[in-house]
Structures are given as structure tokens and as C-alpha cells.
Amino acid sequence: MPDSPAATMAAEDWSAPIPELVQLGERLATARREQGLSLEDLADRLRLGTEQLTALETGNHRHLPEAVFVVAQAKRVAGALGIDVSQQISDLQNSRLMRLGRNPPARPLLRKIRTPPPPARRSGPPGWLWAVLVLLGGGAVVLAALLGKVPTQPVAGVPSPSASPGQATASGQPAAPAPAPAAPRSAPDQLLLESRQPSWLEVRTATGETLFRGTFTGEKRFPLGGGLRVLAGRPDLVTATAGTLEPQTLGRIDQVVWRSFRATPAAP
């Protein structure tokens, strides 16, 4: 019976170099040096981070995205250098990289299921205690307390479940107001950009003024004003939230184009 894909991946050394990827990276690096381009020059031309370009040229798959993105990124670099890497790409698509994810395969965890112990039985007061309580007087109140028939006094400052905001509770304290709704992550006149990994980013106003240009990680907010234009070297890593609209990525890895954003119209 053939091994499953998961078993095959587990048997392979995830951290071992991938020869086809190394050969592709060497081809790209050689062409760049022959054209007199520095790593920074080519990264700036492609709107890529130098870390990503270095990982591609050295064939370090541990610092690269999924295989399909590696192929798209390699084609972009080859296109900028004007070289043909179709054979290297074909070899890469038949390599071990296509079977590996970004992280080493995780081993299944076996957990022992514990059966909870049965609830302990609660026994009532012994018979002799009932007689003593009655003889001491006030037995009715005590018996009622033991039977759970005496109403529980509310704790001071804690509103009754049925109390509405602004209405007094049994203790005389005003009920706590209802919690305010959560504020939106982005205001109607703001653009929120987020990226958990480094990506080259440029943000301009509609008049061409540059608000940000460089490697971007984390989150930044920009006033939309008369509109903004955004260009990302790794659009698949950057998420944009324009005003109160839903977040969306700037595109696939090969969609390196300017994106325009405008303020969300105010609600009537």
C-alpha cells in the first residue's frame, strides 16, 4: 500500500535545500550581477523587500511563501531581468517544493480523555439536628434557610438581572448601563493598511504627494481626504480597509498595480 502524502512529507527533511530552487535562484542572481544591478536596485524596481529577493536568490525556501507564490515571484524577477527561466520553473514545479508547506508537517497529538468523576451526593441534616433547632426557637427561619426558601439578598452594587439601565435595584443602587458597542476599526475618512510580513509599500495622495514609501510591517492609518493610491510589492500580504468597508487584500502576488481608495460616503 503506498504511503500517504502526509507520511511522505514527514519522511522528508523539511529543512533540507531544494536543488531545483537553488539552481533557479543562482540563475536569477547571476543575471542580476551581469547587468550591474545591486540587490537593492532590483528590489526597488520590483517593489519587493530585499529579504524576499535574497531568499529567492539563495533558494532559502524556509523564508519564502507557498510554492505557487514562489513561482509567480520568480517569473516577475526573470521578466524584469529579461531572461528565460522556463526550464528552471518547470524543474521547480516537479520538485519537492510543491509537496511542502511553509511549515514542517505537524505530528498528531494523542490526548487521553478523562472521564469526569460522578457528582457527590448531598445529604440533608441529620434528624437530631432538626429537633435541636426547633427547641432552640426560631426554628422556622432556620429551617427555611436550610431548605433554600429564604430569598437571597442581592450583593450591594450588583444590579438585578431584571433591572433595566437607570432603574434602581433591590439594594437601592442604580443598575449598571449597558456596554457601549465596539467602535469600528477604521473611521469613514481613514485607510487602514495591515501586513504581518514585510512588504514594500508606497502610499500617495490623489495629487501625487508621497505619504509613505519603504518596507512595511504591522498597521498604519492614512487620512483618505480626496483619495489615496497604494502600491505594494507583495499585494497578497497587505490588507486594506477603506473607511467602513470590509477588509480586502490588495491582490495576488503578481498583481503589482496601483490601487485607488476614496472616503466612504456618510450615512444619511
HUWO-V109566 format. One line per field, one symbol per residue. phi: phi as a letter, one per 40 degrees, with the letter a starting at -180 (. if undefined). A space follows every 50 residues. Layout:
phi->???
This chain:
phi->.cccdccccccccccccbdccccccccccccccccgccdcccccccfbcc ccccccccgcccbbccdccccccccccccccgbbbccccccccbccdccb ccbccccccbbcccccccccccbcccccccccccccggcccccccccgcc ccccccgbccdcccdgbccccgcccccccccccccbcdbbbbbbacbcac abbbcccgcccaaicbagaabbccfchbbbbbcbcccbbbbcgccccacc hcccbcbcbbbbccdccc
